[in-house]
Each structure stands twice: as structure tokens, then as C-alpha cells.
């Protein structure tokens, strides 16, 4: 006995304007949901990025302060030695050259005065002239 197959529907279903309308509504709804999800993920990642950037900046500032303090502590002794050496060289040069300069008739330069501390004075007030 031979098996009978069911007849196939060879006719294609016609698409109506209603089908296009419903497909458009579905596509719009899906697009809106995906856009909202992408926006939420973007905002969350931006907040995370901002937090990481602030953390990196604060860490960099702390390291800069620490290294600056270390540098100043290492430089201070050398700076004191250099200033002492310069002062000693200046006094030795003045001591040795003053007799020679005196014979040549050059007067020694007067000692420098300490720099004055600047004080802020109020500006002079100008009187407004009356229009007659």
C-alpha cells in the first residue's frame, strides 16, 4: 500500500498592510527597548569611568606629594652645603682681593642690605570733580 501525502499549500499568503503595520510596531518597540538598555549601560560605564579617573588623580596627587617631600629632604643637606661653600668662597675672595683692589684705587663695594619686606599701601583716593 502506498502512502498518500497531504497536498501542500503552494499558494503564498498575501501580505496585507495590517501585517506591515504590526511588523513596524514590533520593530519600533524592540528598537526602543534596546536603545534604553544601551543608554543605561552607557551611563553606568561613564559613572564607573569617572570614579576610576578620580581615584587615579587622587593617587597621582598623593604620589606627587610624597615624592616632592622625599626630594626636598634629600636636597636640603646638599643645598645647605652649597650655600656654606659659596659664602666661604665669597669671603675668601674678598679677603684676598681687597688689598690688591685697594692698591689699584678701587673702593670695596658696600655690604648689601637685606631686602625689605614689601607692604601693601592703600591706593591714593582721587576726588571726583563736580560738574558745574
C-alpha positions, 0 to 999 in steps of 0.5 A, a space after each residue: 500500500 502506498 502512502 498518500 501525502 497531504 497536498 501542500 499549500 503552494 499558494 503564498 499568503 498575501 501580505 496585507 498592510 495590517 501585517 506591515 503595520 504590526 511588523 513596524 510596531 514590533 520593530 519600533 518597540 524592540 528598537 526602543 527597548 534596546 536603545 534604553 538598555 544601551 543608554 543605561 549601560 552607557 551611563 553606568 560605564 561613564 559613572 564607573 569611568 569617572 570614579 576610576 579617573 578620580 581615584 587615579 588623580 587622587 593617587 597621582 596627587 598623593 604620589 606627587 606629594 610624597 615624592 616632592 617631600 622625599 626630594 626636598 629632604 634629600 636636597 636640603 643637606 646638599 643645598 645647605 652645603 652649597 650655600 656654606 661653600 659659596 659664602 666661604 668662597 665669597 669671603 675668601 675672595 674678598 679677603 684676598 682681593 681687597 688689598 690688591 683692589 685697594 692698591 689699584 684705587 678701587 673702593 670695596 663695594 658696600 655690604 648689601 642690605 637685606 631686602 625689605 619686606 614689601 607692604 601693601 599701601 592703600 591706593 591714593 583716593 582721587 576726588 571726583 570733580 563736580 560738574 558745574 
